[in-house]
Amino acid sequence: MPLLDWLERLDKIVFLLIHHDADSTFLDQLLPLFRNPLNWLPLYGSIFYFIYSGYKDKSWQFTILSILTVAMADRLSAGIFKPLFERPRPCFDTELQPYLRELVNCGGLFSFPSSHAANHFGLASFWYGSIKILTGRKWNWLWIWSILIGYAQVYVGKHYPLDIAAGSLLGLLIGGTLSGIFGQWNTWKKSYCNDLFKSEPV
């Protein structure tokens, strides 16, 4: 069996283990909520409040790059890679039809990579790196948050595990790159201000 066919078969097996075999009434009610960005507004608000209240002079860079992270992740995943790879969602796979549970609307035709995973892993990566730059703290809970959202995407039947893995990798690359830019931006600004106000020797 060719490697790609073997990976696709394994992907479907793991998908069914999560979506069908590991189902529960409680998770059927809970995990669809994880997919809705509106349910995370209190979290987003608390993070931006933390930055604004403690690091006001850095807040506009943080906000701009957070928005850019999502815009890039969403555009690349949904606008470029999904039409390029043209992998149908599980709900359009006739082989899986007998095992699918209609927990959420099927959505668009293509699933690879997951835009949800790209967006949230992108934010997690950017926020993790930027918070570490500003405070020295490691907000490891951001990874748990993004993993739960990725798992929820498979559980409700929207994506295969490899869709999540690819979207996560894309988000990590984007968020990590932009957190590096955030660090360089603030390093350059600090260096420039120091040079600007440095007193000349008499």
trRosetta pair geometry for C-beta under 8 A, 3 or more apart (Angstrom, degrees):
i j d omega theta_ij theta_ji phi_ij phi_ji
1 5 5.1 -121 179 90 94 118
1 6 4.9 117 115 -65 117 93
1 9 7.5 -25 171 4 150 143
2 5 4.6 86 63 11 85 106
2 6 6.9 -153 95 -9 41 88
3 6 5.6 -58 -148 36 31 112
3 7 6.3 31 155 -19 67 105
4 7 5.7 -51 -146 36 32 111
4 8 6.4 33 154 -19 64 105
5 8 5.7 -54 -147 37 31 111
5 9 6.4 33 153 -19 65 105
6 9 5.8 -54 -149 36 31 111
6 10 6.3 29 154 -16 65 107
7 10 5.7 -55 -146 40 31 110
7 11 6.1 38 152 -26 65 106
7 162 7.0 78 161 -82 105 151
8 11 5.4 -51 -146 33 31 117
8 12 6.6 30 155 -18 63 103
9 12 5.9 -56 -153 35 31 109
9 13 6.5 33 150 -21 64 105
10 13 5.5 -53 -149 33 35 114
10 14 6.4 29 156 -14 68 104
11 14 6.1 -57 -148 39 29 105
11 15 6.2 36 150 -25 63 108
11 160 4.8 37 165 177 113 129
11 161 5.8 -152 -146 50 77 91
11 162 4.7 -45 -116 -8 130 117
12 15 5.3 -50 -145 34 33 119
12 16 6.4 30 157 -17 65 103
12 90 8.0 146 -123 -118 79 101
12 93 7.7 -145 -116 148 120 164
12 95 7.4 -9 -155 104 152 127
12 96 6.7 -136 -152 -76 110 116
12 160 7.0 -47 -79 -124 50 120
13 16 6.0 -57 -153 36 29 106
13 17 6.5 33 149 -22 63 105
14 17 5.4 -49 -149 32 36 117
14 18 6.5 26 156 -11 66 105
14 160 7.9 87 76 -170 97 80
14 161 4.9 -29 106 -3 129 145
15 18 6.2 -67 -155 41 28 102
15 19 5.7 2 164 1 70 120
15 90 6.1 -175 174 -98 147 140
15 96 7.6 -32 107 -122 131 143
15 154 6.1 -133 -128 -160 69 101
15 160 5.0 -59 -76 -126 129 71
15 161 6.1 -141 -69 -13 72 87
16 19 6.0 -60 -121 52 28 97
16 20 4.8 -20 -167 27 70 121
16 21 6.4 62 139 -11 74 101
16 96 7.2 -148 -78 -132 103 102
16 99 5.7 -6 -129 143 108 153
17 20 7.4 -23 -68 54 8 81
17 21 4.9 -39 -140 45 44 125
17 22 6.2 44 153 -19 62 107
18 21 7.6 19 -13 50 13 82
18 22 5.4 -32 -135 38 34 128
18 151 7.2 -138 -158 -162 136 79
18 154 4.7 19 105 129 149 118
18 155 5.6 -97 154 -85 100 63
18 161 7.3 126 2 -65 145 105
19 22 7.7 63 19 46 14 88
19 23 7.3 11 156 -65 35 99
19 90 7.4 -179 -42 139 171 167
19 99 7.5 95 100 135 111 101
19 100 7.3 -23 145 -123 135 58
19 101 6.9 -177 165 27 91 100
19 154 6.2 -116 -57 154 92 71
19 155 5.9 165 -99 -146 58 30
19 156 7.5 -63 -124 54 95 9
19 157 5.1 93 -143 -80 134 74
20 23 6.3 -41 -167 -25 22 115
20 99 4.8 -36 -88 175 151 105
20 100 7.8 -81 -76 -89 106 27
20 101 6.9 152 -102 -15 68 108
22 27 7.9 -14 131 60 85 166
22 155 7.6 -82 88 -119 108 95
23 27 6.8 -149 -157 71 47 119
23 28 6.6 41 -168 -61 95 102
23 101 6.7 80 -105 -2 149 163
23 155 7.9 137 -100 -164 68 90
24 27 4.6 81 58 14 92 102
24 28 6.7 -148 90 -13 45 87
25 28 5.5 -51 -148 30 31 119
25 29 6.9 22 156 -12 62 104
26 29 6.2 -66 -162 37 30 104
26 30 6.0 12 154 -10 69 118
27 30 5.5 -62 -130 47 36 105
27 31 5.1 22 -179 -15 78 116
27 155 6.4 -98 157 -177 120 144
28 31 7.3 -32 -104 33 13 99
28 32 7.6 14 174 -13 44 108
28 101 7.8 -78 -117 137 114 141
28 103 6.1 -137 -149 -118 81 118
29 32 7.4 -75 -171 30 20 103
29 33 7.7 16 148 -18 57 111
30 33 6.0 -68 -172 28 39 113
30 34 7.3 39 145 -28 72 100
31 34 5.4 -38 -157 15 50 118
31 35 7.6 52 152 -23 65 95
31 103 7.9 7 81 161 103 150
31 151 7.5 -95 -138 110 125 87
31 152 4.1 -176 -173 -128 95 93
31 155 4.8 -27 142 88 164 143
31 156 6.1 -163 115 -50 110 97
32 35 5.9 -50 -165 21 45 115
32 36 7.6 42 147 -22 67 101
32 103 5.8 -153 -69 155 120 106
32 104 5.5 162 -126 -65 113 112
32 152 7.2 170 -76 -175 22 113
32 156 5.5 106 -88 -98 78 136
33 36 6.1 -55 -161 24 44 111
33 39 5.4 125 174 -102 85 169
34 39 7.3 -104 -107 82 22 142
34 148 5.9 -123 -147 136 147 97
34 149 5.3 -160 156 -105 108 62
34 152 4.0 -165 75 -59 130 167
35 104 7.1 -6 52 -94 161 164
35 116 6.5 -45 -141 -126 83 150
35 149 6.9 127 -94 -153 49 83
35 152 5.6 -151 -54 124 86 127
35 153 6.6 119 -101 -81 109 70
35 156 6.7 -49 -37 13 144 155
35 158 7.6 113 -120 -5 146 154
36 39 4.6 82 84 -5 100 107
36 40 7.8 171 99 -5 61 84
37 40 5.7 -65 -161 39 47 108
37 41 7.6 78 144 -54 68 76
38 41 5.7 -11 -165 -27 46 114
40 43 4.8 -47 -172 40 77 119
40 44 5.9 80 130 -24 87 97
41 44 5.6 -53 -142 38 36 111
41 45 6.0 37 159 -21 68 108
42 45 5.6 -56 -144 39 29 113
42 46 6.3 29 158 -21 65 106
43 46 5.9 -56 -147 34 28 108
43 47 6.6 27 156 -18 63 105
43 145 7.6 147 -166 -140 159 147
44 47 6.0 -60 -154 34 30 109
44 48 6.4 19 157 -9 67 109
45 48 6.1 -61 -146 43 30 104
45 49 6.0 32 155 -22 66 110
46 49 5.5 -53 -142 38 30 114
46 50 6.3 39 154 -26 63 103
47 50 5.6 -51 -152 30 30 115
47 51 6.7 24 152 -13 63 104
47 127 6.4 -35 -163 -138 144 136
48 51 5.7 -53 -148 39 36 109
48 52 5.9 33 155 -18 69 109
48 59 7.5 83 -166 -154 76 104
48 62 7.7 164 -122 116 71 120
48 63 6.8 59 -131 -92 113 96
48 66 8.0 -105 -86 26 101 170
49 52 5.7 -55 -138 41 30 108
49 53 5.8 20 165 -13 67 113
50 53 6.4 -60 -138 41 19 102
50 54 6.1 -16 172 13 58 118
51 54 6.7 -78 -137 52 19 88
51 55 5.3 -54 -163 57 62 103
51 58 6.8 -102 -173 92 99 96
51 59 5.0 135 131 -110 101 83
51 62 5.0 -123 -175 95 154 166
51 63 7.9 174 100 -50 144 80
51 134 7.7 -20 -122 169 86 180
52 55 7.7 -50 -75 62 9 60
52 56 5.9 43 -169 -104 51 70
52 59 4.6 63 -97 -116 63 149
53 56 7.3 19 -119 -62 8 89
55 58 4.2 -26 151 41 110 114
55 59 6.3 148 99 -54 75 76
55 62 7.5 88 98 -26 120 143
55 134 5.5 -43 -78 -156 162 136
56 59 5.4 -32 -149 -8 36 122
58 61 5.6 -60 -168 45 61 111
58 62 5.7 65 137 -27 84 109
58 134 6.4 -178 90 -105 166 123
58 186 6.2 4 -115 -98 112 129
59 62 5.4 -57 -145 39 33 115
59 63 6.1 33 158 -21 68 106
60 63 5.7 -50 -143 37 32 111
60 64 6.2 33 158 -19 65 106
61 64 5.9 -55 -144 38 29 109
61 65 6.1 16 162 -9 65 112
61 182 6.1 133 143 -134 114 84
61 185 5.6 169 -150 118 143 147
61 186 7.0 -180 79 -61 166 92
62 65 6.3 -65 -145 44 22 102
62 66 6.2 28 156 -25 62 109
62 130 6.1 128 -121 169 95 149
62 182 6.9 61 -93 -137 60 132
63 66 5.7 -54 -146 32 29 113
63 67 6.5 25 158 -14 64 105
64 67 6.0 -60 -155 38 29 108
64 68 6.2 26 151 -17 65 111
65 68 5.3 -50 -140 40 37 115
65 69 6.3 51 154 -31 65 97
65 126 6.4 -172 134 -165 103 133
65 130 7.5 151 89 -80 135 143
65 178 4.9 159 -172 171 109 116
65 179 7.8 133 146 -78 140 43
65 181 6.7 179 -120 85 134 112
65 182 5.4 -124 39 -73 173 106
66 69 5.7 -47 -153 24 29 116
66 70 7.1 21 153 -10 61 102
66 123 6.7 47 -153 -126 86 89
66 126 6.3 165 -103 114 60 142
66 127 7.3 47 -108 -69 105 88
67 70 6.1 -59 -156 39 34 105
67 71 6.1 32 151 -19 68 111
68 71 5.5 -55 -140 40 33 113
68 72 6.0 31 161 -18 68 108
68 178 6.3 170 94 -125 112 144
69 72 6.2 -61 -148 38 22 105
69 73 6.2 17 158 -14 62 113
69 122 4.6 165 169 151 101 110
69 123 5.9 134 113 -81 137 56
69 125 7.9 -177 -152 68 135 92
69 126 4.6 -85 -87 -30 156 154
69 171 8.0 61 174 -154 99 78
69 174 5.8 132 -147 133 72 109
69 175 5.4 52 -146 -95 128 73
69 178 5.3 -133 -80 46 94 160
70 73 5.8 -58 -141 41 29 109
70 74 5.9 23 163 -15 67 113
70 119 5.2 39 -134 -144 81 94
70 122 6.5 158 -82 93 45 133
70 123 6.5 21 -68 -62 91 102
71 74 6.2 -59 -142 41 23 106
71 75 6.0 19 161 -16 62 114
72 75 5.9 -59 -140 40 25 108
72 76 6.0 18 165 -13 64 112
72 122 7.4 177 75 -150 94 150
72 174 5.1 174 102 -147 124 136
72 178 7.9 169 28 -50 147 133
73 76 6.3 -60 -143 41 22 104
73 77 6.0 10 165 -9 62 116
73 115 7.3 125 137 -156 87 67
73 118 4.0 171 -179 144 103 98
73 119 4.9 160 104 -85 133 49
73 121 7.9 166 -137 65 146 76
73 122 4.0 -114 -60 -32 147 157
73 170 6.4 127 -137 125 82 103
73 171 5.2 37 -126 -102 134 78
73 174 5.2 -156 -70 55 87 161
73 175 7.8 13 -62 -43 128 87
74 77 6.2 -62 -138 44 24 103
74 78 5.6 -11 178 14 65 118
74 79 7.6 61 131 -9 63 100
74 115 5.6 55 -127 -162 66 113
74 118 7.0 162 -71 97 40 119
74 119 5.7 35 -64 -80 88 107
75 78 6.9 -64 -121 53 16 87
75 79 4.7 -26 -166 25 57 132
75 80 7.0 45 143 -10 67 102
76 79 6.9 -25 -67 52 10 89
76 80 5.2 -38 -150 38 46 122
76 81 6.2 38 154 -13 69 107
76 118 7.1 -153 75 -173 99 151
76 170 6.3 -167 105 -173 128 131
76 174 7.5 -174 23 -68 145 136
77 80 7.6 33 -7 49 7 80
77 81 5.5 -40 -135 44 36 119
77 82 6.5 52 155 -31 58 99
77 113 5.2 -86 -137 73 100 94
77 114 7.1 -29 -171 97 139 26
77 115 4.3 160 105 -96 133 71
77 118 4.2 -161 -50 8 146 162
77 119 7.8 -99 25 -37 147 77
77 167 5.8 47 -123 -120 139 92
77 170 6.0 142 -74 102 100 160
78 81 7.9 12 -20 49 13 81
78 82 5.6 -4 -139 8 35 134
78 115 4.7 18 -53 -83 102 136
79 82 7.6 66 3 35 12 101
79 83 7.4 -23 173 6 30 116
80 83 7.0 -86 -165 43 16 97
80 84 6.1 10 156 -21 61 120
81 84 5.3 -61 -142 38 33 116
81 85 6.0 11 169 -4 72 109
81 112 7.0 -101 141 124 103 66
81 113 5.7 3 113 12 144 89
81 166 7.8 -171 159 147 150 126
81 170 7.6 -106 -14 -88 161 154
82 85 6.6 -63 -137 45 24 93
82 86 7.6 89 162 -74 53 35
82 87 7.8 -99 -144 39 63 78
82 108 7.7 41 166 114 150 135
82 110 4.0 129 -179 110 99 131
82 111 7.3 127 -129 23 104 9
82 112 6.5 146 -111 72 63 46
82 113 7.4 -108 -67 33 77 46
82 115 7.7 -33 -44 -48 131 102
83 86 6.7 20 -166 -68 33 78
83 110 6.8 -166 -72 10 40 168
85 110 7.2 131 78 -165 85 123
85 112 4.7 -75 99 91 147 114
85 113 8.0 83 21 -29 151 60
86 110 5.8 -87 -131 -106 35 123
87 110 6.0 91 59 -153 54 81
87 111 5.6 -78 100 55 96 81
87 112 3.9 38 40 9 134 122
87 160 7.9 -75 145 20 134 129
87 163 7.4 -156 93 -85 137 104
88 92 4.0 -104 176 83 122 125
88 93 6.1 153 100 -60 117 75
88 109 6.0 -59 -123 174 74 78
88 110 6.7 -71 -99 -102 32 48
88 111 6.8 29 138 3 23 104
89 92 5.3 89 59 9 74 100
89 93 7.6 -127 104 -16 44 89
89 106 6.2 145 93 -179 147 90
89 107 6.6 124 -69 70 165 98
89 108 7.4 129 -32 88 128 55
89 109 6.7 -155 -1 179 96 27
89 110 7.0 138 -39 179 79 6
89 111 4.2 121 -93 -53 66 122
89 158 6.6 -54 -152 -169 123 47
89 159 7.2 -69 -136 -88 86 46
90 93 5.4 -52 -154 18 42 119
90 96 5.4 -66 -173 95 87 162
90 100 6.7 158 134 -100 104 118
90 111 7.2 46 -13 -49 67 169
90 157 5.6 -122 80 -171 130 75
90 158 7.5 113 30 135 107 6
90 159 7.3 146 -9 -144 109 4
90 160 6.2 140 -59 -59 105 79
91 96 7.9 -91 -91 93 24 119
91 100 6.0 116 -109 -151 69 157
91 106 4.0 -132 91 -128 159 112
91 107 7.9 120 34 37 138 76
91 157 6.1 81 -61 148 96 112
91 158 7.9 -15 -16 -110 114 38
92 106 7.3 106 -45 -178 81 135
92 109 6.4 37 -44 -148 162 69
93 96 4.3 48 91 19 111 110
93 97 7.1 -156 95 -40 58 72
94 97 5.4 -20 -152 -16 41 122
96 99 5.6 -77 -169 51 66 103
96 100 5.7 76 137 -49 93 102
97 100 5.9 -50 -142 11 31 116
100 157 5.6 91 -150 -140 94 143
101 157 6.4 -171 59 -43 67 139
102 157 7.7 -74 -103 51 30 156
103 155 7.7 -30 52 126 166 76
103 156 4.4 -123 86 -145 129 80
103 157 6.1 140 31 14 103 111
104 107 7.8 16 124 -33 105 102
104 156 4.7 27 6 169 118 129
104 157 7.1 179 42 55 88 94
104 158 6.5 -20 73 -59 129 107
106 157 7.9 -58 -112 117 65 109
106 158 7.8 156 -156 -112 39 67
107 158 6.2 42 15 -137 140 101
111 114 6.8 -4 178 -80 75 69
111 158 7.1 166 -128 153 115 64
111 159 5.2 168 -174 -116 117 72
111 160 6.6 102 121 9 137 86
111 163 4.9 -52 144 -107 95 150
112 160 7.5 -15 -75 45 98 111
112 162 7.1 -5 -115 110 114 95
112 163 4.9 -114 -96 -107 66 86
112 166 6.2 43 -162 56 84 152
113 117 6.8 -96 158 66 100 118
113 118 6.0 100 110 -51 119 115
113 163 5.6 150 -150 -163 47 61
113 164 7.9 145 -169 -71 86 9
113 166 3.6 -132 -105 106 117 107
113 167 3.8 167 153 -62 109 72
113 169 7.9 -115 -131 48 156 89
113 170 5.8 152 76 -2 160 136
114 117 3.9 68 88 12 117 109
114 118 6.5 176 95 -12 61 83
114 150 7.0 125 89 -129 156 82
114 153 5.7 71 -145 153 146 163
114 158 7.7 90 -124 116 109 106
114 159 4.7 6 -86 -114 118 160
114 163 4.4 94 -40 143 92 96
114 164 5.1 10 11 -90 146 49
114 166 7.3 129 15 68 74 84
114 167 3.6 -85 62 -17 76 155
114 168 7.9 22 59 -31 111 69
115 118 5.4 -53 -143 39 36 113
115 119 6.0 36 158 -20 69 107
115 167 6.6 -116 -54 -131 14 131
116 119 6.0 -57 -146 37 25 108
116 120 6.2 5 165 -3 63 114
116 149 6.1 -143 158 153 109 109
116 150 7.2 166 110 -93 102 55
116 153 5.3 170 70 -80 142 135
116 158 7.7 56 6 108 140 144
116 159 7.7 -139 40 -20 116 145
116 167 7.0 45 65 151 54 158
117 120 6.4 -65 -138 46 25 97
117 121 5.7 13 169 -6 66 116
117 146 7.5 90 -146 177 60 95
117 149 7.3 170 -93 107 56 99
117 150 4.7 61 -105 -104 102 100
117 153 6.6 -91 -47 16 95 159
117 159 7.6 -145 -20 118 120 174
117 163 7.2 149 12 129 140 73
117 164 4.6 158 -77 -146 152 61
117 165 7.9 -26 164 -11 160 13
117 166 7.8 96 89 73 139 55
117 167 3.1 103 77 99 111 123
117 168 4.8 -65 169 -54 114 69
117 170 7.9 92 106 47 93 99
117 171 6.4 -140 136 -9 63 134
118 121 6.5 -60 -133 46 18 100
118 122 5.9 26 159 -26 58 115
118 167 4.0 -96 -42 -165 77 85
118 168 7.4 -114 -79 -60 44 22
118 170 4.6 -22 -119 86 105 117
118 171 4.3 172 -158 -56 41 96
118 174 7.5 55 -176 19 89 136
119 122 5.7 -62 -152 34 21 116
119 123 6.6 16 156 -14 61 105
119 171 6.6 -70 13 -104 11 125
120 123 5.7 -47 -144 37 35 108
120 124 6.2 37 154 -20 65 105
120 145 7.3 -134 178 124 117 90
120 146 4.5 166 133 -125 103 88
120 149 4.8 8 77 74 176 154
120 150 7.3 -150 72 -47 129 82
120 171 6.8 -9 67 -147 42 164
121 124 5.4 -49 -139 39 35 114
121 125 6.0 38 158 -21 66 106
121 146 4.8 115 -83 -179 62 144
121 150 7.4 35 -49 -57 110 125
121 167 6.9 135 22 127 127 77
121 168 4.3 128 -55 -140 166 63
121 169 7.9 13 117 -15 155 17
121 170 7.8 104 77 70 123 62
121 171 3.2 117 82 89 92 138
121 172 5.5 -46 152 -49 115 72
121 175 6.8 -141 131 2 60 139
122 125 5.9 -57 -147 37 25 109
122 126 6.3 19 157 -13 63 109
122 170 7.5 -35 -65 114 104 73
122 171 3.5 -107 -44 -152 71 86
122 172 7.4 -109 -86 -43 48 25
122 174 4.7 -13 -126 79 110 116
122 175 4.2 167 -163 -48 48 104
123 126 5.8 -58 -142 41 30 107
123 127 5.8 22 163 -13 68 112
123 142 7.9 -136 115 -166 79 116
123 146 7.6 174 66 -86 87 118
123 171 7.6 -39 9 -169 55 119
123 175 6.5 -109 -25 -103 9 131
124 127 6.1 -59 -139 43 23 105
124 128 5.9 27 160 -23 63 112
124 142 4.1 155 -146 155 89 104
124 143 6.0 121 172 -81 139 46
124 145 6.5 176 -96 72 120 104
124 146 4.2 -75 -30 -36 151 138
124 171 7.4 54 39 141 92 126
124 175 6.7 32 67 177 52 173
125 128 5.9 -53 -140 35 24 112
125 129 6.3 17 162 -11 61 110
125 171 6.2 156 5 138 126 81
125 172 4.8 151 -77 -129 149 51
125 174 7.4 118 72 75 136 63
125 175 2.8 119 78 96 106 131
125 176 5.0 -64 169 -48 125 69
125 179 6.6 -130 140 -14 74 130
126 129 6.2 -64 -150 41 26 105
126 130 5.9 16 160 -13 66 116
126 174 7.7 -40 -53 117 108 76
126 175 3.7 -111 -36 -153 76 87
126 176 7.6 -114 -74 -48 54 25
126 178 5.1 -14 -111 82 113 112
126 179 4.9 -178 -138 -57 51 95
126 182 7.5 106 -165 -15 88 139
127 130 5.9 -60 -137 43 27 106
127 131 5.8 26 165 -18 67 111
127 139 6.8 -55 129 69 99 142
127 142 5.8 -172 85 -122 117 153
127 175 7.7 -40 7 -163 60 124
127 179 7.9 -94 0 -90 13 120
128 131 6.3 -59 -143 38 21 106
128 132 6.3 20 157 -18 59 111
128 138 7.3 25 -163 -155 93 62
128 139 5.6 -138 -113 62 69 92
128 140 7.9 66 -127 -89 118 34
128 142 5.1 -149 -66 63 99 148
128 143 7.4 40 -77 -46 146 86
128 175 7.7 63 33 146 95 127
128 179 7.3 -43 72 -94 65 161
129 132 5.8 -60 -150 37 28 112
129 133 6.4 30 153 -22 65 105
129 175 7.0 155 11 146 121 86
129 176 6.2 128 -46 -126 149 53
129 179 2.8 75 90 158 135 158
129 180 7.0 -49 166 -45 149 55
129 182 7.2 131 111 50 104 124
129 183 7.4 -86 155 -35 103 116
130 133 5.5 -50 -149 32 34 114
130 134 6.3 24 156 -12 66 108
130 179 4.9 -125 -47 -131 75 93
130 182 4.9 -19 -106 105 102 161
130 183 7.6 -148 -109 -52 59 78
131 134 5.8 -59 -144 42 31 106
131 135 5.7 -24 175 28 70 113
131 137 5.9 -54 146 72 103 95
131 139 5.3 25 83 -6 155 123
132 135 7.0 -76 -121 59 18 74
132 136 6.5 34 -163 -132 57 16
132 137 6.5 -125 -100 71 54 44
132 138 6.0 33 -95 -90 109 60
132 139 7.7 -128 -52 9 81 81
133 179 7.0 177 -17 177 128 93
133 182 6.5 164 46 108 160 105
133 183 4.6 -139 -120 -94 146 97
133 186 7.1 130 148 47 129 141
139 142 4.9 61 119 -18 102 110
140 143 5.8 -39 -174 23 60 111
140 144 7.3 59 136 -15 73 98
141 144 5.2 -48 -156 34 51 115
141 145 6.3 59 146 -25 72 101
142 145 5.5 -50 -150 33 34 117
142 146 6.5 27 156 -13 66 106
143 146 6.0 -57 -146 41 32 105
143 147 6.1 34 155 -21 66 108
144 147 5.8 -57 -145 38 29 111
144 148 6.3 32 156 -22 64 106
145 148 6.0 -58 -153 32 25 111
145 149 6.8 22 153 -15 61 105
146 149 5.7 -52 -150 35 36 112
146 150 6.4 37 152 -18 66 105
146 168 7.3 121 147 -123 119 99
146 171 7.7 -166 -161 111 141 151
147 150 5.6 -55 -149 39 33 112
147 151 6.2 35 153 -20 67 105
148 151 5.6 -52 -145 37 31 112
148 152 6.3 37 153 -24 63 104
149 152 5.6 -51 -149 32 31 116
149 153 6.8 39 150 -26 61 99
150 153 5.7 -49 -157 24 35 115
150 154 7.2 27 151 -10 63 100
150 164 4.2 107 -168 -159 106 123
150 167 7.5 177 -115 78 107 116
150 168 6.2 5 -96 -67 150 116
151 154 6.0 -59 -159 38 38 106
151 155 6.0 38 148 -23 71 110
151 164 7.7 77 -65 -144 35 164
152 155 5.4 -54 -140 37 34 115
152 156 6.2 22 166 -11 69 107
153 156 6.6 -58 -143 40 22 99
153 158 4.9 -80 -166 66 75 114
153 159 4.4 9 144 28 111 119
153 163 7.6 -118 130 97 130 116
153 164 5.9 155 72 -85 128 111
154 157 7.8 43 176 -70 32 22
154 158 7.6 -92 -76 53 22 72
154 159 5.7 -69 -79 79 60 81
154 160 7.0 40 -116 -161 95 15
154 161 5.7 29 -102 -74 143 66
154 164 6.2 -57 -46 -30 107 140
159 163 3.9 -126 -168 80 108 139
159 164 5.7 120 120 -48 136 85
159 167 7.9 -43 -154 -1 158 139
160 163 4.8 109 56 -5 73 102
160 164 7.5 -140 98 -2 46 84
161 164 5.6 -56 -156 35 40 112
161 165 6.3 40 150 -21 71 104
162 165 5.3 -47 -141 36 40 115
162 166 6.2 39 159 -18 68 103
163 166 6.1 -58 -149 39 26 106
163 167 6.2 22 155 -14 63 112
164 167 5.8 -58 -143 42 29 109
164 168 6.0 33 156 -24 65 108
165 168 5.7 -55 -146 34 27 113
165 169 6.5 27 155 -19 62 105
166 169 5.8 -53 -149 35 31 111
166 170 6.5 32 153 -18 64 105
167 170 5.6 -54 -149 36 33 113
167 171 6.3 32 154 -17 66 107
168 171 5.7 -57 -149 39 30 111
168 172 6.2 32 154 -22 65 106
169 172 5.7 -52 -145 34 30 113
169 173 6.5 31 156 -19 63 104
170 173 5.9 -57 -153 34 29 110
170 174 6.5 21 155 -12 65 109
171 174 5.8 -59 -145 41 32 107
171 175 5.7 22 163 -11 70 114
172 175 6.1 -57 -134 46 24 104
172 176 5.7 25 165 -19 63 115
173 176 6.1 -57 -139 40 20 109
173 177 6.3 21 160 -19 59 110
174 177 5.9 -60 -150 36 26 110
174 178 6.3 13 159 -9 64 111
175 178 6.0 -61 -143 43 29 104
175 179 6.2 30 158 -20 66 106
176 179 5.9 -53 -144 35 29 109
176 180 6.6 33 153 -20 61 104
177 180 5.7 -57 -158 33 31 114
177 181 6.6 31 147 -18 65 103
178 181 5.2 -45 -146 34 42 115
178 182 6.4 51 149 -25 65 97
179 182 5.2 -43 -149 30 38 118
179 183 6.6 40 150 -19 63 100
180 183 5.7 -52 -152 35 34 111
180 184 6.4 29 152 -14 66 106
181 184 5.7 -56 -144 42 33 109
181 185 5.9 43 153 -29 66 106
182 185 5.6 -51 -146 31 27 118
182 186 6.6 16 159 -9 61 107
183 186 6.2 -63 -150 41 28 102
183 187 6.1 28 154 -19 66 110
184 187 5.5 -54 -141 39 33 112
184 188 6.0 33 158 -20 67 106
185 188 6.1 -58 -151 36 23 108
185 189 6.4 21 153 -18 61 110
186 189 5.5 -50 -141 37 35 113
186 190 6.2 36 158 -20 66 104
187 190 5.9 -55 -148 36 28 109
187 191 6.2 25 155 -16 64 110
188 191 5.8 -59 -146 40 29 110
188 192 6.0 30 156 -22 66 109
189 192 5.7 -54 -143 36 28 111
189 193 6.3 25 158 -17 64 107
190 193 6.0 -56 -147 37 28 107
190 194 6.3 30 154 -20 63 108
191 194 5.8 -55 -148 35 30 112
191 195 6.4 26 155 -16 64 107
192 195 5.9 -59 -150 39 29 109
192 196 6.1 32 152 -25 65 110
193 196 5.5 -53 -143 34 32 116
193 197 6.3 1 167 5 66 110
194 197 6.7 -74 -144 50 22 88
194 198 6.0 44 155 -54 63 101
195 198 5.6 -36 -141 1 29 120
